[in-house]
Amino acid sequence: MPKITAIITNYNGRSILENCLPETHAILVANGIREIILADDCSTDDSLDYVSKNFPDIIISKTTQNSRFSINCNTAAKKATGDILFFLNNDMIPKKIDSESVRHLFKNNPNLFSCSPKIELYPNNQLINESTCNGHFKSGWLHVSSDKPTSGQLDLSQNFPILWSCGGAMFVDRTKFNTLNGFSDIWFTAYFEDTDLGYRAWKTGWENRYLPTCVCFHHHKSTMKQLFTQKEIDQLSLVNHYVFTWRNLTDKSYIASHLFSILFRFVFFQFNHITAILKALTRLPQIWRFRREFKSKRSDSFVLSQFN
């Protein structure tokens, strides 16, 4: 059966690790996941000392400089020997891991790229499932969402296709991950790394699925909010949304509609979008390079039709 390697991302998360890692480590080992890698993005706190002293079996992967999520994950993935990579944020605690069902799912589905466990979060005292990732194209804009109340219309007890697997907790086929060169490093700071990876997988001919037999709880103690205000985070996300759109859209009708929407933003002085567009334009050389090299096997309309 395929081997699973867990990769836990971290940056200056000493207090988060202390609160979450003991339980995470225990359930991973109890479910036969014994190769565990801490992907540390050149932390300046005592994260590594804490892990080395308390969890000597955990393999340390450290970037040479702070490089953000994508490069940190890709660096750690190179150390993994498992057939399946289980990426976990340091503030994500697995509550139920049916490793046997994960292994069978990947073994029996050659088109499976990734699967996401049920990820529970309690913002504003409402239970949210962060794994119901889907998208649709409307009015020149690719709308994506990943958090729905558990009382929604989806039957969350079933395995079903999702547009992408949440990077905070996802199982991914290592061979296919390497074929796509892992997470792209084009992004401004954070956001859309996992959306882009999952979308590329669909356009390559693979699929991502929701896996209810595994459950994680998100404590949502991200270091992002220690570095940026919410307004700055929202703007960075908008910039990356444009970068994602320009990288991935190939349907001519979608492209034409999107270009019209950009004109609309300028005509009506939507300054947050204008600022985001101008910043995203600085990534245009990398975007053109990707578009020349990446060969899509599926159209945007076909991919998004899976989630209507």
Secondary structure, DSSP 8 states (H G I E B T S, - for coil): ---EEEEEEESS-HHHHHHHHHHHHHHHHHTT--EEEEEE---SSSHHHHHHHH-TTSEEEE-SS--HHHHHHHHHHTT---SEEEEEETTEEEEE--HHHHHHHHHH-TTEEEEEEEEEE-GGG--EETT--EEEEETTEEEEE--EETTSSS-TTS-EEES---TTEEEEEHHHHHHTTSS-S-SSSSSSHHHHHHHHHHHHT-EEEEEEEEEEEE----THHHHS-HHHHHHHHHHHHHHHHHHH---HHHHHHHHHHHHHHHHTT-HHHHHHHHHHGGGHHHHHHHHHH---SS-HHHHHHTT-
